[in-house]
């Protein structure tokens, strides 16, 4: 709990991938205690907003630019109110919070961060797959496609990332599925398992499973265009892999049983 003499604070909160019951207990508590709530439009379900106080000022930021969002925050802080700033998924990737945090630092406004369930985790759950599999894939690369957003830094192009052969998770790319396949098929091959999950954890979730050579056609046939996560890599189709060390019983040199925790 915050001390009683704490300054008014902006609570950046990961609201999860869509299902309202994937909100964390901490997030729920902070929303319920904040007189002002800013949320990210269609990406945060209305059930999450129901945790706000009945008299809370609730503001949809999807049509606001950064200056307007900061102005709302400053007005709330000047009035002595905590602010619940909700973003979909988790704040650690593709949340557009960094520029808000920078502004608040410049203004001397206190803020903190509450993590949420990220979209890629909800996607893996929908696929009923672990993205790392012993001796098949031990690395997950999270990236996005840069057609309509800020430029991808040099060295982070899809073709470069695909060359690692790791599990590749691509956000914000459903509209460019053909281009994405063209850029990575040389590294993975057309038979590599691939999947697309649209609106993971929402009631209208859609799960498409195929191979890299077929997944684009499946996406077009399903008319999936937005709010989808693409996953590619051998871990999606792994069978017959060896058991992890995590729960295995190993023997040390003295013959005593010990449990190892290495993957």
FENTA-V559928 format. One record per pair of residues at least 4 apart in sequence whose C-alpha atoms are under 8 Angstrom apart, sorted by the first residue. I is the first residue (numbers start at 1). J is the second residue. D is the distance in whole Angstrom. If there is no record, write none. Layout:
# FENTA-V559928
i=I j=J d=D
i=I j=J d=D
This chain:
# FENTA-V559928
i=2 j=6 d=6
i=7 j=80 d=8
i=7 j=110 d=7
i=8 j=77 d=6
i=8 j=80 d=6
i=8 j=81 d=6
i=8 j=82 d=5
i=8 j=83 d=8
i=8 j=110 d=7
i=9 j=77 d=7
i=9 j=81 d=8
i=9 j=82 d=5
i=9 j=83 d=6
i=9 j=109 d=7
i=9 j=110 d=5
i=9 j=111 d=5
i=9 j=112 d=7
i=10 j=73 d=8
i=10 j=82 d=6
i=10 j=83 d=5
i=10 j=84 d=6
i=10 j=85 d=7
i=10 j=109 d=8
i=10 j=110 d=6
i=10 j=111 d=4
i=10 j=112 d=7
i=11 j=30 d=7
i=11 j=82 d=7
i=11 j=83 d=6
i=11 j=84 d=5
i=11 j=85 d=6
i=11 j=111 d=6
i=11 j=112 d=5
i=11 j=113 d=6
i=11 j=114 d=7
i=12 j=84 d=6
i=12 j=85 d=5
i=12 j=86 d=6
i=12 j=87 d=8
i=12 j=91 d=8
i=12 j=97 d=8
i=12 j=111 d=7
i=12 j=112 d=6
i=12 j=113 d=5
i=12 j=114 d=6
i=13 j=27 d=6
i=13 j=84 d=7
i=13 j=85 d=6
i=13 j=86 d=5
i=13 j=87 d=6
i=13 j=90 d=8
i=13 j=91 d=7
i=13 j=113 d=6
i=13 j=114 d=5
i=13 j=115 d=6
i=13 j=116 d=7
i=14 j=23 d=8
i=14 j=27 d=8
i=14 j=86 d=6
i=14 j=87 d=5
i=14 j=88 d=6
i=14 j=89 d=5
i=14 j=90 d=5
i=14 j=91 d=6
i=14 j=114 d=6
i=14 j=115 d=5
i=14 j=116 d=4
i=14 j=117 d=7
i=15 j=22 d=8
i=15 j=23 d=6
i=15 j=24 d=8
i=15 j=27 d=7
i=15 j=44 d=7
i=15 j=48 d=8
i=15 j=86 d=6
i=15 j=87 d=6
i=15 j=88 d=5
i=15 j=89 d=6
i=15 j=90 d=7
i=15 j=116 d=6
i=15 j=117 d=7
i=16 j=20 d=8
i=16 j=22 d=6
i=16 j=23 d=6
i=16 j=87 d=8
i=16 j=88 d=5
i=16 j=89 d=4
i=16 j=90 d=6
i=16 j=116 d=5
i=16 j=117 d=5
i=16 j=118 d=6
i=16 j=119 d=7
i=17 j=22 d=8
i=17 j=88 d=6
i=17 j=89 d=4
i=17 j=90 d=8
i=17 j=117 d=6
i=17 j=118 d=6
i=17 j=119 d=5
i=17 j=122 d=7
i=17 j=199 d=8
i=17 j=200 d=7
i=17 j=201 d=7
i=17 j=202 d=8
i=18 j=22 d=8
i=18 j=43 d=7
i=18 j=44 d=6
i=18 j=45 d=6
i=18 j=88 d=7
i=18 j=89 d=8
i=18 j=199 d=7
i=18 j=200 d=7
i=18 j=201 d=6
i=18 j=202 d=5
i=19 j=23 d=8
i=19 j=45 d=7
i=19 j=201 d=5
i=19 j=202 d=5
i=19 j=203 d=8
i=20 j=45 d=6
i=20 j=47 d=6
i=20 j=48 d=6
i=22 j=117 d=7
i=23 j=27 d=6
i=23 j=28 d=7
i=23 j=48 d=8
i=23 j=116 d=7
i=23 j=117 d=8
i=24 j=28 d=6
i=24 j=116 d=7
i=25 j=29 d=6
i=26 j=30 d=6
i=26 j=114 d=7
i=27 j=31 d=6
i=27 j=114 d=7
i=28 j=32 d=6
i=28 j=48 d=8
i=28 j=51 d=6
i=29 j=33 d=6
i=30 j=34 d=6
i=30 j=84 d=7
i=31 j=37 d=7
i=31 j=49 d=8
i=31 j=51 d=6
i=31 j=52 d=5
i=31 j=53 d=8
i=31 j=84 d=6
i=32 j=51 d=5
i=32 j=52 d=5
i=32 j=53 d=6
i=33 j=52 d=7
i=33 j=53 d=7
i=33 j=82 d=8
i=34 j=52 d=7
i=34 j=53 d=7
i=34 j=56 d=7
i=34 j=81 d=7
i=34 j=82 d=5
i=34 j=83 d=5
i=34 j=84 d=6
i=35 j=52 d=8
i=35 j=53 d=7
i=35 j=55 d=7
i=35 j=56 d=5
i=35 j=57 d=6
i=35 j=81 d=6
i=35 j=82 d=6
i=35 j=83 d=7
i=36 j=56 d=5
i=36 j=57 d=5
i=36 j=58 d=6
i=36 j=59 d=8
i=36 j=76 d=7
i=36 j=81 d=7
i=36 j=82 d=7
i=36 j=83 d=5
i=36 j=84 d=6
i=37 j=52 d=7
i=37 j=56 d=7
i=37 j=57 d=6
i=37 j=58 d=5
i=37 j=59 d=6
i=37 j=83 d=6
i=37 j=84 d=5
i=37 j=85 d=6
i=37 j=86 d=7
i=38 j=58 d=6
i=38 j=59 d=5
i=38 j=60 d=6
i=38 j=61 d=6
i=38 j=83 d=7
i=38 j=84 d=6
i=38 j=85 d=5
i=38 j=86 d=6
i=39 j=44 d=7
i=39 j=58 d=8
i=39 j=59 d=6
i=39 j=60 d=5
i=39 j=61 d=6
i=39 j=62 d=8
i=39 j=85 d=6
i=39 j=86 d=5
i=39 j=87 d=6
i=40 j=44 d=6
i=40 j=60 d=6
i=40 j=61 d=5
i=40 j=62 d=6
i=40 j=86 d=6
i=40 j=87 d=6
i=40 j=88 d=7
i=41 j=60 d=5
i=41 j=61 d=6
i=41 j=62 d=5
i=42 j=62 d=8
i=43 j=87 d=8
i=43 j=88 d=6
i=44 j=48 d=7
i=44 j=86 d=8
i=44 j=87 d=7
i=44 j=88 d=6
i=45 j=49 d=7
i=46 j=50 d=7
i=47 j=51 d=8
i=52 j=56 d=6
i=61 j=65 d=8
i=61 j=69 d=7
i=64 j=68 d=6
i=64 j=69 d=6
i=65 j=69 d=6
i=66 j=70 d=6
i=66 j=100 d=7
i=67 j=71 d=6
i=68 j=72 d=6
i=69 j=73 d=6
i=70 j=74 d=6
i=70 j=100 d=7
i=70 j=103 d=8
i=70 j=104 d=8
i=71 j=75 d=6
i=72 j=76 d=6
i=73 j=77 d=6
i=73 j=83 d=7
i=74 j=78 d=6
i=75 j=79 d=6
i=76 j=80 d=6
i=76 j=81 d=5
i=76 j=82 d=7
i=76 j=83 d=7
i=77 j=81 d=5
i=77 j=82 d=7
i=77 j=83 d=8
i=77 j=109 d=8
i=87 j=91 d=7
i=87 j=95 d=7
i=88 j=95 d=7
i=89 j=95 d=8
i=89 j=116 d=6
i=89 j=117 d=6
i=89 j=118 d=4
i=89 j=119 d=5
i=90 j=95 d=7
i=90 j=115 d=6
i=90 j=116 d=4
i=90 j=117 d=6
i=90 j=118 d=5
i=90 j=119 d=8
i=91 j=95 d=5
i=91 j=97 d=7
i=91 j=113 d=8
i=91 j=114 d=8
i=91 j=115 d=6
i=91 j=116 d=7
i=92 j=115 d=8
i=96 j=100 d=7
i=97 j=101 d=6
i=98 j=102 d=6
i=99 j=103 d=6
i=100 j=104 d=6
i=101 j=105 d=6
i=101 j=111 d=8
i=102 j=106 d=6
i=103 j=107 d=6
i=104 j=108 d=6
i=104 j=109 d=5
i=104 j=110 d=7
i=104 j=111 d=8
i=105 j=109 d=6
i=105 j=110 d=8
i=117 j=121 d=7
i=117 j=122 d=7
i=118 j=122 d=7
i=119 j=123 d=6
i=119 j=200 d=7
i=119 j=229 d=8
i=120 j=124 d=6
i=120 j=169 d=7
i=120 j=229 d=7
i=121 j=125 d=6
i=122 j=126 d=6
i=122 j=200 d=6
i=122 j=201 d=6
i=123 j=127 d=6
i=123 j=197 d=6
i=123 j=200 d=6
i=123 j=201 d=8
i=123 j=229 d=7
i=124 j=128 d=6
i=124 j=129 d=5
i=124 j=130 d=7
i=124 j=131 d=7
i=125 j=129 d=6
i=126 j=197 d=7
i=126 j=200 d=7
i=126 j=201 d=7
i=126 j=207 d=7
i=127 j=197 d=8
i=127 j=207 d=7
i=129 j=236 d=7
i=130 j=235 d=7
i=130 j=236 d=8
i=131 j=137 d=7
i=131 j=140 d=7
i=131 j=167 d=6
i=131 j=235 d=6
i=131 j=236 d=7
i=132 j=136 d=7
i=132 j=137 d=5
i=132 j=138 d=5
i=132 j=139 d=7
i=132 j=140 d=7
i=132 j=167 d=7
i=132 j=235 d=6
i=133 j=137 d=5
i=133 j=138 d=6
i=133 j=235 d=6
i=133 j=238 d=7
i=133 j=241 d=7
i=134 j=138 d=7
i=134 j=241 d=7
i=134 j=242 d=6
i=134 j=243 d=7
i=134 j=244 d=6
i=134 j=263 d=7
i=135 j=241 d=7
i=135 j=242 d=8
i=136 j=234 d=7
i=136 j=235 d=6
i=136 j=238 d=7
i=136 j=241 d=8
i=137 j=166 d=6
i=137 j=167 d=6
i=137 j=234 d=7
i=137 j=235 d=6
i=138 j=166 d=7
i=139 j=166 d=5
i=139 j=167 d=6
i=140 j=166 d=6
i=140 j=167 d=5
i=140 j=168 d=6
i=140 j=169 d=7
i=141 j=161 d=8
i=141 j=166 d=7
i=141 j=167 d=6
i=141 j=168 d=5
i=141 j=169 d=6
i=142 j=168 d=6
i=142 j=169 d=5
i=142 j=170 d=6
i=142 j=171 d=8
i=143 j=168 d=8
i=143 j=169 d=6
i=143 j=170 d=5
i=143 j=171 d=6
i=144 j=169 d=8
i=144 j=170 d=5
i=144 j=171 d=4
i=144 j=172 d=6
i=144 j=173 d=7
i=145 j=152 d=8
i=145 j=158 d=8
i=145 j=170 d=7
i=145 j=171 d=7
i=145 j=172 d=6
i=145 j=173 d=5
i=145 j=176 d=8
i=145 j=180 d=8
i=146 j=150 d=6
i=146 j=151 d=6
i=146 j=152 d=6
i=147 j=151 d=8
i=147 j=176 d=8
i=152 j=156 d=6
i=152 j=157 d=7
i=153 j=157 d=8
i=155 j=160 d=7
i=156 j=160 d=6
i=156 j=161 d=6
i=157 j=161 d=6
i=158 j=162 d=6
i=158 j=180 d=8
i=158 j=183 d=6
i=158 j=184 d=7
i=159 j=163 d=6
i=159 j=183 d=5
i=159 j=184 d=5
i=159 j=187 d=8
i=160 j=164 d=8
i=161 j=165 d=8
i=161 j=168 d=8
i=162 j=166 d=7
i=162 j=168 d=7
i=162 j=184 d=6
i=162 j=187 d=6
i=162 j=188 d=7
i=163 j=184 d=8
i=163 j=187 d=5
i=163 j=188 d=8
i=165 j=187 d=7
i=165 j=188 d=7
i=165 j=233 d=7
i=166 j=233 d=6
i=166 j=234 d=8
i=167 j=231 d=7
i=167 j=232 d=6
i=167 j=233 d=5
i=167 j=234 d=7
i=167 j=235 d=7
i=168 j=230 d=8
i=168 j=231 d=6
i=168 j=232 d=5
i=168 j=233 d=6
i=169 j=229 d=7
i=169 j=230 d=6
i=169 j=231 d=5
i=169 j=232 d=7
i=170 j=229 d=6
i=170 j=230 d=5
i=170 j=231 d=6
i=171 j=228 d=7
i=171 j=229 d=5
i=171 j=230 d=6
i=172 j=226 d=7
i=172 j=227 d=7
i=172 j=228 d=7
i=172 j=229 d=7
i=173 j=177 d=6
i=173 j=180 d=8
i=173 j=226 d=8
i=173 j=228 d=7
i=173 j=229 d=7
i=173 j=230 d=7
i=174 j=219 d=8
i=174 j=224 d=7
i=174 j=225 d=5
i=174 j=226 d=6
i=174 j=227 d=8
i=174 j=228 d=6
i=174 j=229 d=7
i=174 j=230 d=7
i=175 j=224 d=8
i=175 j=225 d=5
i=175 j=226 d=7
i=176 j=180 d=6
i=177 j=181 d=6
i=177 j=216 d=6
i=177 j=219 d=8
i=178 j=182 d=6
i=178 j=216 d=6
i=179 j=183 d=6
i=180 j=184 d=6
i=181 j=185 d=6
i=181 j=212 d=7
i=181 j=213 d=8
i=181 j=216 d=7
i=182 j=186 d=8
i=184 j=188 d=6
i=185 j=189 d=5
i=185 j=190 d=6
i=185 j=212 d=7
i=185 j=213 d=8
i=188 j=192 d=6
i=188 j=212 d=8
i=188 j=233 d=7
i=189 j=212 d=7
i=189 j=213 d=8
i=190 j=211 d=6
i=190 j=212 d=5
i=190 j=213 d=4
i=190 j=214 d=8
i=191 j=211 d=5
i=191 j=212 d=6
i=191 j=213 d=6
i=192 j=211 d=5
i=192 j=212 d=6
i=192 j=213 d=8
i=192 j=232 d=7
i=192 j=233 d=6
i=192 j=234 d=6
i=193 j=209 d=8
i=193 j=210 d=6
i=193 j=211 d=4
i=193 j=212 d=6
i=193 j=232 d=6
i=193 j=233 d=6
i=193 j=234 d=6
i=193 j=235 d=8
i=193 j=236 d=6
i=193 j=237 d=6
i=194 j=209 d=6
i=194 j=210 d=5
i=194 j=211 d=5
i=194 j=212 d=5
i=194 j=215 d=7
i=194 j=230 d=7
i=194 j=231 d=6
i=194 j=232 d=4
i=194 j=233 d=7
i=194 j=236 d=7
i=195 j=207 d=7
i=195 j=208 d=5
i=195 j=209 d=4
i=195 j=210 d=6
i=195 j=211 d=8
i=195 j=215 d=7
i=195 j=230 d=6
i=195 j=231 d=5
i=195 j=232 d=7
i=196 j=207 d=6
i=196 j=208 d=5
i=196 j=209 d=7
i=196 j=215 d=8
i=196 j=219 d=8
i=196 j=228 d=7
i=196 j=229 d=6
i=196 j=230 d=5
i=196 j=231 d=6
i=197 j=205 d=7
i=197 j=206 d=6
i=197 j=207 d=5
i=197 j=208 d=6
i=197 j=228 d=5
i=197 j=229 d=5
i=197 j=230 d=7
i=198 j=205 d=6
i=198 j=206 d=5
i=198 j=207 d=7
i=198 j=224 d=7
i=198 j=226 d=7
i=198 j=227 d=6
i=198 j=228 d=4
i=198 j=229 d=6
i=199 j=204 d=7
i=199 j=205 d=5
i=199 j=206 d=7
i=199 j=227 d=6
i=199 j=228 d=6
i=200 j=205 d=5
i=200 j=206 d=7
i=200 j=228 d=7
i=201 j=205 d=6
i=208 j=215 d=8
i=208 j=218 d=7
i=208 j=219 d=7
i=209 j=215 d=7
i=210 j=214 d=6
i=210 j=215 d=5
i=210 j=218 d=8
i=211 j=215 d=6
i=212 j=216 d=8
i=212 j=232 d=7
i=214 j=218 d=7
i=215 j=219 d=6
i=216 j=220 d=6
i=217 j=221 d=6
i=218 j=222 d=6
i=219 j=223 d=6
i=219 j=224 d=5
i=219 j=225 d=8
i=220 j=224 d=6
i=224 j=228 d=7
i=232 j=236 d=7
i=234 j=238 d=6
i=243 j=248 d=8
i=244 j=248 d=7
i=244 j=263 d=6
i=245 j=249 d=8
i=245 j=260 d=6
i=245 j=261 d=6
i=245 j=262 d=6
i=245 j=263 d=5
i=246 j=259 d=8
i=246 j=260 d=6
i=246 j=261 d=5
i=246 j=262 d=6
i=246 j=263 d=6
i=247 j=259 d=7
i=247 j=260 d=7
i=247 j=261 d=7
i=248 j=259 d=6
i=248 j=260 d=7
i=249 j=257 d=6
i=249 j=258 d=6
i=249 j=259 d=5
i=249 j=260 d=7
i=250 j=257 d=6
i=250 j=258 d=5
i=250 j=259 d=6
i=250 j=260 d=7
i=251 j=255 d=5
i=251 j=256 d=6
i=251 j=257 d=5
i=251 j=258 d=6
i=252 j=256 d=6
i=252 j=257 d=7
i=252 j=258 d=7
